[in-house]
Amino acid sequence: MSSIFIGLSIVVPAAPAAAANCAGAGCNGKMAAAQGCTADAFVIVGFTLNDPDVSAQPHGDLWYSPTCRAMWADFNVPQASTLIFAQLWTQPEYGGMNQLAASSNLSEGNWTSSMVDWQQSVKFCGSHKGTDPDMDLPSGGYNACTAWR
C-alpha cells in the first residue's frame, strides 16, 4: 500500500498599501505626501528647460497616483540665472476655460504643487525668462509645457 502526501499551502496576503486619505476631486488642493498618494505614484511626462547660463538645468515632472486618482507637478531648480515660473493648469473634463490650479516662482530649490483630479485635463508649464510658458512661439527651450493629459 502506498501513502499519498498532500501538501498544505498557507497563503499569507500581502500587506495592504497605505490607505490614501482622498480620491479624485476630493484630493484637489491637497498635498500628495500628506494624503498618502506617493506610494504608487509615477511620472507621466516631464520637461527640461534650457538655460545656457547654468550647468544644472531646471526640470519639471507631472505625477499621477492611481490610488488617489490625482495628479500634481514637481519642479526641481538646482541652479537658476533668473527667476523660474511654474504653473499647473486644468481644464474641465468636457472642455471649458483653462484654470490655473497652482503656481510658484523659484530662484533655486524644489516645488511640489497641490493635487488636482485626474479626470480633468492637466498641463504643467515652466519658464525662466519671464515670458508666457504656454506661448505658441518657439522659445529656444526657455519655456516648456507638457501636453494636456
Accessible surface in RSA format (square Angstrom, percent):
REM  Atomic radii and reference values for relative SASA: ProtOr
REM  Chains: A
REM  Algorithm: Lee & Richards
REM  Probe-radius: 1.40
REM  Slices: 20
REM RES _ NUM      All-atoms   Total-Side   Main-Chain    Non-polar    All polar
REM                ABS   REL    ABS   REL    ABS   REL    ABS   REL    ABS   REL
RES MET A   1   243.24 126.0 150.91  99.9  92.34 219.9 129.94 110.5 113.30 150.1
RES SER A   2    98.11  82.9  73.16  97.6  24.95  57.5  50.08 106.6  48.03  67.3
RES SER A   3   113.07  95.5  80.88 107.9  32.19  74.2  50.76 108.1  62.31  87.3
RES ILE A   4   150.97  85.9 118.15  88.0  32.82  79.1 121.48  87.5  29.49  80.0
RES PHE A   5   183.72  91.9 153.86  95.3  29.85  77.7 157.08  95.2  26.63  76.2
RES ILE A   6   146.83  83.6 126.33  94.1  20.50  49.4 128.14  92.3  18.70  50.7
RES GLY A   7    52.51  64.8   0.00   N/A  52.51  64.8  24.84  68.2  27.67  62.0
RES LEU A   8   160.48  89.4 128.25  91.8  32.23  81.0 129.11  90.7  31.38  84.4
RES SER A   9    98.11  82.9  71.62  95.6  26.49  61.0  37.22  79.3  60.89  85.3
RES ILE A  10   143.72  81.8 112.95  84.1  30.77  74.2 115.74  83.3  27.98  75.9
RES VAL A  11   129.66  85.3 104.82  94.9  24.84  59.8 107.88  93.7  21.78  59.1
RES VAL A  12   121.10  79.7  97.39  88.2  23.71  57.1  97.84  85.0  23.26  63.1
RES PRO A  13   111.82  81.5  93.62  85.3  18.20  66.2 100.93  83.3  10.88  67.6
RES ALA A  14    94.42  86.8  63.79  98.4  30.63  69.7  74.47 104.9  19.95  52.8
RES ALA A  15    92.76  85.3  62.30  96.1  30.46  69.3  67.98  95.7  24.79  65.7
RES PRO A  16   124.24  90.5  98.16  89.5  26.08  94.8 109.06  90.0  15.18  94.3
RES ALA A  17    82.47  75.8  52.24  80.6  30.23  68.8  63.21  89.0  19.26  51.0
RES ALA A  18    70.05  64.4  47.81  73.8  22.23  50.6  59.42  83.7  10.62  28.1
RES ALA A  19    87.10  80.1  63.22  97.6  23.88  54.3  70.54  99.3  16.55  43.9
RES ALA A  20    30.26  27.8   4.64   7.2  25.62  58.3   4.64   6.5  25.62  67.9
RES ASN A  21   104.51  72.1  72.52  70.1  31.99  77.0  21.66  52.1  82.85  80.1
RES CYS A  22    15.03  11.4   1.15   1.3  13.88  32.6  12.66  32.1   2.37   2.6
RES ALA A  23    41.65  38.3  27.83  42.9  13.82  31.4  27.83  39.2  13.82  36.6
RES GLY A  24     6.32   7.8   0.00   N/A   6.32   7.8   6.32  17.3   0.00   0.0
RES ALA A  25    64.55  59.4  49.97  77.1  14.59  33.2  50.29  70.8  14.27  37.8
RES GLY A  26    42.15  52.0   0.00   N/A  42.15  52.0  34.79  95.5   7.36  16.5
RES CYS A  27     0.00   0.0   0.00   0.0   0.00   0.0   0.00   0.0   0.00   0.0
RES ASN A  28    70.85  48.9  53.88  52.1  16.97  40.9  24.66  59.4  46.18  44.6
RES GLY A  29    57.31  70.7   0.00   N/A  57.31  70.7  28.57  78.4  28.73  64.4
RES LYS A  30    85.73  41.8  80.81  49.6   4.92  11.7  51.24  46.1  34.49  36.7
RES MET A  31    82.19  42.6  79.59  52.7   2.60   6.2  67.47  57.4  14.72  19.5
RES ALA A  32     2.43   2.2   1.76   2.7   0.67   1.5   1.76   2.5   0.67   1.8
RES ALA A  33    79.77  73.3  58.51  90.3  21.26  48.4  59.07  83.2  20.70  54.8
RES ALA A  34    73.10  67.2  42.68  65.9  30.41  69.2  54.66  77.0  18.43  48.8
RES GLN A  35    31.79  17.8  31.79  23.2   0.00   0.0   0.00   0.0  31.79  24.1
RES GLY A  36    24.14  29.8   0.00   N/A  24.14  29.8  20.24  55.5   3.90   8.7
RES CYS A  37     0.29   0.2   0.00   0.0   0.29   0.7   0.29   0.7   0.00   0.0
RES THR A  38    71.70  51.0  57.90  58.7  13.80  32.9  32.00  43.0  39.70  60.0
RES ALA A  39    84.63  77.8  39.82  61.5  44.81 101.9  52.44  73.8  32.19  85.3
RES ASP A  40    52.09  36.5  36.12  36.0  15.97  37.8  40.46  95.2  11.63  11.6
RES ALA A  41    19.79  18.2   0.81   1.2  18.98  43.2   0.81   1.1  18.98  50.3
RES PHE A  42   101.95  51.0  99.20  61.4   2.74   7.1 101.95  61.8   0.00   0.0
RES VAL A  43    61.58  40.5  39.99  36.2  21.58  52.0  39.99  34.8  21.58  58.5
RES ILE A  44    62.04  35.3  32.99  24.6  29.05  70.0  36.52  26.3  25.52  69.2
RES VAL A  45    36.43  24.0  30.25  27.4   6.18  14.9  36.43  31.7   0.00   0.0
RES GLY A  46    31.47  38.8   0.00   N/A  31.47  38.8   4.74  13.0  26.74  59.9
RES PHE A  47    20.53  10.3  11.79   7.3   8.74  22.7  20.53  12.4   0.00   0.0
RES THR A  48    75.48  53.7  51.76  52.5  23.72  56.5  36.18  48.6  39.30  59.4
RES LEU A  49     0.85   0.5   0.00   0.0   0.85   2.1   0.27   0.2   0.58   1.6
RES ASN A  50    64.69  44.6  61.58  59.5   3.11   7.5  17.70  42.6  46.99  45.4
RES ASP A  51     0.17   0.1   0.06   0.1   0.10   0.2   0.00   0.0   0.17   0.2
RES PRO A  52    93.27  68.0  54.88  50.0  38.39 139.6  65.42  54.0  27.85 173.1
RES ASP A  53    98.92  69.3  65.01  64.7  33.91  80.2  20.93  49.3  77.99  77.8
RES VAL A  54    23.41  15.4   7.86   7.1  15.56  37.5  15.74  13.7   7.68  20.8
RES SER A  55   105.42  89.1  66.49  88.7  38.93  89.7  56.93 121.2  48.48  67.9
RES ALA A  56    36.76  33.8  30.76  47.5   6.00  13.6  36.76  51.8   0.00   0.0
RES GLN A  57    58.99  33.0  44.99  32.9  14.00  33.3  31.65  67.4  27.34  20.7
RES PRO A  58     0.00   0.0   0.00   0.0   0.00   0.0   0.00   0.0   0.00   0.0
RES HIS A  59    67.23  36.7  65.97  45.9   1.27   3.2  53.62  55.3  13.61  15.8
RES GLY A  60     0.00   0.0   0.00   N/A   0.00   0.0   0.00   0.0   0.00   0.0
RES ASP A  61    26.31  18.4  26.27  26.1   0.04   0.1   0.00   0.0  26.31  26.2
RES LEU A  62     0.00   0.0   0.00   0.0   0.00   0.0   0.00   0.0   0.00   0.0
RES TRP A  63    69.20  27.8  69.20  33.5   0.00   0.0  68.26  36.4   0.94   1.5
RES TYR A  64    35.88  16.8  35.88  20.4   0.00   0.0  20.84  15.7  15.04  18.5
RES SER A  65     0.00   0.0   0.00   0.0   0.00   0.0   0.00   0.0   0.00   0.0
RES PRO A  66    59.04  43.0  48.01  43.8  11.03  40.1  48.47  40.0  10.58  65.7
RES THR A  67    63.00  44.8  44.46  45.1  18.54  44.2  36.45  49.0  26.55  40.1
RES CYS A  68     0.00   0.0   0.00   0.0   0.00   0.0   0.00   0.0   0.00   0.0
RES ARG A  69   108.06  45.4 108.06  55.1   0.00   0.0  29.91  40.9  78.14  47.4
RES ALA A  70     0.00   0.0   0.00   0.0   0.00   0.0   0.00   0.0   0.00   0.0
RES MET A  71     6.51   3.4   6.51   4.3   0.00   0.0   0.60   0.5   5.92   7.8
RES TRP A  72     9.89   4.0   9.89   4.8   0.00   0.0   1.88   1.0   8.02  13.0
RES ALA A  73     0.00   0.0   0.00   0.0   0.00   0.0   0.00   0.0   0.00   0.0
RES ASP A  74    32.28  22.6  31.39  31.2   0.89   2.1   4.63  10.9  27.65  27.6
RES PHE A  75     0.00   0.0   0.00   0.0   0.00   0.0   0.00   0.0   0.00   0.0
RES ASN A  76    71.25  49.1  71.12  68.7   0.13   0.3  11.42  27.5  59.83  57.8
RES VAL A  77     0.05   0.0   0.00   0.0   0.05   0.1   0.00   0.0   0.05   0.1
RES PRO A  78    57.58  42.0  33.84  30.9  23.73  86.3  43.13  35.6  14.45  89.8
RES GLN A  79    66.02  36.9  66.02  48.2   0.00   0.0  17.43  37.1  48.59  36.9
RES ALA A  80    25.93  23.8   1.02   1.6  24.91  56.7   1.02   1.4  24.91  66.0
RES SER A  81    50.12  42.4  13.95  18.6  36.17  83.3  23.04  49.1  27.08  37.9
RES THR A  82    57.03  40.6  43.69  44.3  13.33  31.8  56.49  75.9   0.54   0.8
RES LEU A  83    82.73  46.1  73.56  52.6   9.17  23.1  74.45  52.3   8.29  22.3
RES ILE A  84     0.03   0.0   0.03   0.0   0.00   0.0   0.03   0.0   0.00   0.0
RES PHE A  85    57.03  28.5  57.03  35.3   0.00   0.0  57.03  34.6   0.00   0.0
RES ALA A  86     0.39   0.4   0.00   0.0   0.39   0.9   0.00   0.0   0.39   1.0
RES GLN A  87    37.44  20.9  37.44  27.4   0.00   0.0   1.20   2.6  36.24  27.5
RES LEU A  88     0.04   0.0   0.04   0.0   0.00   0.0   0.04   0.0   0.00   0.0
RES TRP A  89    53.39  21.4  53.39  25.8   0.00   0.0  53.39  28.5   0.00   0.0
RES THR A  90     8.45   6.0   8.45   8.6   0.00   0.0   0.93   1.2   7.52  11.4
RES GLN A  91    46.98  26.3  46.76  34.2   0.22   0.5   0.29   0.6  46.69  35.4
RES PRO A  92    54.84  40.0  48.47  44.2   6.37  23.2  54.19  44.7   0.65   4.0
RES GLU A  93    86.07  49.4  59.53  45.0  26.53  63.2  20.00  38.7  66.07  53.9
RES TYR A  94   200.60  93.7 163.52  93.0  37.09  96.5 134.37 101.0  66.23  81.6
RES GLY A  95    39.68  48.9   0.00   N/A  39.68  48.9  24.86  68.2  14.82  33.2
RES GLY A  96    51.87  64.0   0.00   N/A  51.87  64.0  31.89  87.5  19.97  44.7
RES MET A  97   157.50  81.6 152.10 100.7   5.40  12.9 117.93 100.3  39.57  52.4
RES ASN A  98    65.19  45.0  46.68  45.1  18.51  44.6   9.27  22.3  55.92  54.0
RES GLN A  99   105.04  58.7 100.86  73.7   4.18   9.9  28.77  61.2  76.27  57.8
RES LEU A 100    85.63  47.7  55.11  39.4  30.52  76.7  55.11  38.7  30.52  82.1
RES ALA A 101    43.27  39.8   8.80  13.6  34.47  78.4  18.05  25.4  25.21  66.8
RES ALA A 102    18.32  16.8   8.05  12.4  10.27  23.4  18.31  25.8   0.01   0.0
RES SER A 103    61.97  52.4  36.46  48.7  25.51  58.8   7.43  15.8  54.54  76.4
RES SER A 104    27.35  23.1  16.33  21.8  11.02  25.4  12.55  26.7  14.80  20.7
RES ASN A 105    93.97  64.8  67.14  64.9  26.83  64.6  10.47  25.2  83.50  80.7
RES LEU A 106    15.91   8.9  10.15   7.3   5.76  14.5  15.91  11.2   0.00   0.0
RES SER A 107    73.32  62.0  68.73  91.7   4.60  10.6  35.97  76.6  37.36  52.3
RES GLU A 108   106.78  61.3  84.77  64.1  22.01  52.4  23.15  44.8  83.63  68.3
RES GLY A 109    35.78  44.1   0.00   N/A  35.78  44.1  34.25  94.0   1.52   3.4
RES ASN A 110    90.01  62.1  56.90  55.0  33.11  79.7  29.76  71.6  60.25  58.2
RES TRP A 111    39.24  15.7  36.45  17.6   2.79   6.5  24.31  13.0  14.93  24.2
RES THR A 112    47.89  34.1  36.02  36.5  11.87  28.3  24.25  32.6  23.64  35.7
RES SER A 113     1.67   1.4   0.00   0.0   1.67   3.8   1.67   3.6   0.00   0.0
RES SER A 114    24.22  20.5  20.97  28.0   3.25   7.5   9.43  20.1  14.79  20.7
RES MET A 115     0.17   0.1   0.00   0.0   0.17   0.4   0.00   0.0   0.17   0.2
RES VAL A 116     8.78   5.8   8.78   7.9   0.00   0.0   8.78   7.6   0.00   0.0
RES ASP A 117    19.26  13.5  19.26  19.2   0.00   0.0   2.38   5.6  16.88  16.8
RES TRP A 118   103.27  41.4  94.95  46.0   8.32  19.5  93.65  49.9   9.61  15.6
RES GLN A 119    94.21  52.7  82.22  60.1  11.99  28.5  10.49  22.3  83.72  63.5
RES GLN A 120    37.71  21.1  34.48  25.2   3.24   7.7   8.97  19.1  28.74  21.8
RES SER A 121    30.31  25.6  28.16  37.6   2.15   5.0   1.69   3.6  28.62  40.1
RES VAL A 122     0.00   0.0   0.00   0.0   0.00   0.0   0.00   0.0   0.00   0.0
RES LYS A 123    16.97   8.3  16.97  10.4   0.00   0.0   4.16   3.7  12.81  13.6
RES PHE A 124     0.00   0.0   0.00   0.0   0.00   0.0   0.00   0.0   0.00   0.0
RES CYS A 125     0.00   0.0   0.00   0.0   0.00   0.0   0.00   0.0   0.00   0.0
RES GLY A 126     0.00   0.0   0.00   N/A   0.00   0.0   0.00   0.0   0.00   0.0
RES SER A 127     0.00   0.0   0.00   0.0   0.00   0.0   0.00   0.0   0.00   0.0
RES HIS A 128     0.34   0.2   0.00   0.0   0.34   0.9   0.00   0.0   0.34   0.4
RES LYS A 129    80.41  39.2  55.44  34.0  24.97  59.4  43.35  39.0  37.06  39.5
RES GLY A 130    57.14  70.5   0.00   N/A  57.14  70.5  21.28  58.4  35.86  80.3
RES THR A 131    62.79  44.7  53.82  54.6   8.97  21.4  57.92  77.8   4.87   7.4
RES ASP A 132    85.57  59.9  71.61  71.3  13.96  33.0  34.89  82.1  50.68  50.5
RES PRO A 133    11.39   8.3   7.05   6.4   4.33  15.7   7.05   5.8   4.33  26.9
RES ASP A 134    51.57  36.1  39.29  39.1  12.28  29.0   7.40  17.4  44.17  44.1
RES MET A 135    63.15  32.7  38.65  25.6  24.50  58.3  33.92  28.8  29.23  38.7
RES ASP A 136   148.53 104.0 111.82 111.3  36.71  86.8  38.68  91.0 109.85 109.6
RES LEU A 137   131.08  73.0 124.82  89.3   6.26  15.7 124.85  87.7   6.23  16.8
RES PRO A 138   128.96  94.0  98.93  90.2  30.03 109.2 111.54  92.1  17.42 108.3
RES SER A 139    25.09  21.2   7.84  10.5  17.25  39.7  13.77  29.3  11.31  15.8
RES GLY A 140    54.93  67.7   0.00   N/A  54.93  67.7  42.46 116.5  12.47  27.9
RES GLY A 141    30.58  37.7   0.00   N/A  30.58  37.7  23.32  64.0   7.27  16.3
RES TYR A 142    59.38  27.7  59.38  33.8   0.00   0.0  35.65  26.8  23.73  29.3
RES ASN A 143    15.34  10.6   3.96   3.8  11.37  27.4   3.40   8.2  11.94  11.5
RES ALA A 144    21.31  19.6  13.71  21.2   7.60  17.3  21.31  30.0   0.00   0.0
RES CYS A 145    43.71  33.1  13.74  15.3  29.97  70.4  13.04  33.0  30.67  33.1
RES THR A 146     7.44   5.3   0.00   0.0   7.44  17.7   4.60   6.2   2.84   4.3
RES ALA A 147    61.47  56.5  45.08  69.6  16.40  37.3  55.93  78.8   5.54  14.7
RES TRP A 148    85.74  34.4  64.74  31.3  21.01  49.3  49.50  26.4  36.24  58.8
RES ARG A 149   112.42  47.2  78.70  40.1  33.72  80.3  47.50  64.9  64.92  39.3
END  Absolute sums over single chains surface
CHAIN  1 A     8483.6       6139.3       2344.3       5077.2       3406.3
END  Absolute sums over all chains
TOTAL          8483.6       6139.3       2344.3       5077.2       3406.3
